[in-house]
Amino acid sequence: MTIMQRMRELHRSIRGQSVVEFAMVLPLMLVVMFLITEFGRALWIKNTLTQAAREGARQAVVGSVSPSAKVGVAEDISTAFLREAGMLDSTEPAPVVVAEGITVNGYEFVRVTITRDFSFIPDGQLSANPFGSGAVVIPTGFTIRAQAIMKAENLGT
């Protein structure tokens, strides 16, 4: 066997090795990419819920409405913010907006709490065994909660 034949044979075996290594690493890369994408979705939802709660509480405490009407204003503004963000018109579960007035040591506060169920894109249907039996490797989801509390400022009174 000549040197050229040995070099060709060695080159062929290296190419096959690269394909095998790629096939072994590809599933891990796909799982990491999936997790990054899902984390980004969850973070976006959390930020949107927090902003909606903050806007609702802010409008309730800044507006010159009666203390009993502050709760309704907070819920309406938070719901409108979520509608503009596209969270109420989607096929995913709608967020639940709860506003309440609180009085502590004579000061009025408005608390807005928004909760929403987060579900992963595959919806937890992947199993550890490719034949369909085995433990589920992806949880079905979790609840994301955002809250804003603001003190009512009675300016001009």
N, C-alpha and C positions, 0 to 999 in steps of 0.2 A: 504494500500500500504506500503510495507516495504521500508526500507532505501535503500537497494540494487536496488530495482525497480526504485526508484526516481533518484538514481545516474546514472543508465543506460539511463533513459529518458533525463536527463540533458546532458549527454555526447552526445547523438544523436543530440540534438538541437544545441550544440556548433559546431559539425562537419558541419552541414548544414549552420550555420552562416559563417564559414570560406570559404565555397564554394561561397556563395553569395558575401562576401567581395572581394574575388579574382576576381569574374566576374565583379565587379564594378571597380576595380583598373586596370585590364588587358588592357582595351583600352587606358587609360592614359599612362601606361607604354609603350605600343607599339608606341604611338605618340611621346613620348620623345625619344625612341630609333631611330625612323625614323628621327627625327630632328637632332639628334647627327650624324647619318650616313650621312645625306645630307650636314650638315655643314662641316664634314670632307672631303667630295668629293669636295665641293666648295673651301675649303682652299687648298687642294692639287692642284687643277687647277690653282688657283691664284698664288701659289708658283712656279709652273712649267712655267706659262706665264712670271712671273717676272724674273726667271732665264734665260729663252730663250731671253728675251729682253736685259738683262744685258750682256749675252754672245755675242749677235749680235753687240751691241754697242761697247763692249770692242774690239772685233776683228776688227771692222771698224776703231777705233781710234788708235790702236796699229800698225796695218799693214802699210806698206809703199806704199799705193796706192794713186792715185790722189784724190783730194776732190770730184770729180764727181763720182768716183767708190766706195767711202766709203758707199754710200747708198745701192748699190747693194750687197756689202759684208755683210752689217748688215742684210739685208733681207734674204740673202742666209743662213747665219749662224743661224739666229733665226729659219728659217724654218727647217733646218737640225736638230736643237735641238728638235723642236716639233715633228719631224718625229721619232727621236730616243725615245722620251718619249711616243710614241704611240698615239699622239693626232691627227695626220693627217690620220691615217689608220682606225679610229673607225667610227662607224655609227653616232656618234654625230656630230654637226656642226663643221666645221674646223675653227681654229682661223684665224683672218685677221692680217697680219703683214704689218705695214707701217713704213718705215724708211725715215728720212729726214735730210739733212744737214742744220745747222743753224750757222750764223756768228753773234757774238755779240761783239762789241768793238774790232774787229780785231781777235778775237779768234774763232776757229772753234769748233762746237759741233755736235754730232750725236745724234738724238733722235729716239728711236725705240718704237713704240706703238703697242701693241698686244691686240686685243679684241676677245672675244669668248662669245657666248650665252650659258648660263647654264640653263638646264631644269631639273626639279625634276623628279625622277624616275616614279611616277604615272602620270606625265604629266598633273597635274591639273584637273584630271577627277573625283575626289572624291567630292561628294556633301553632304551637311548637312542633307538632307533628304534621308533615305535609299530607298525610292521609286523612286529616280531619279530626282525629282524636288527640287529646292532650290539653295541657293547660293553655289558657289564653295569655299571650305574651304582651298584649297592649291593653291597658285599662280602658274602660268605656268612656270615662271623662271625669270631670270634677266641677265644682261650683266656684265661680268667680264672683267676688263681692267687693263693692266700692262704697265708700261712705264719705260724706262731707258734713262738717258741723260748723256753723257760722253764728256769730253773735249778732242779734238784731240791733242796729244803730237807730235810735230815735232822734234824728237830727231835726232841729227846728221846733222842738217841743220844750 
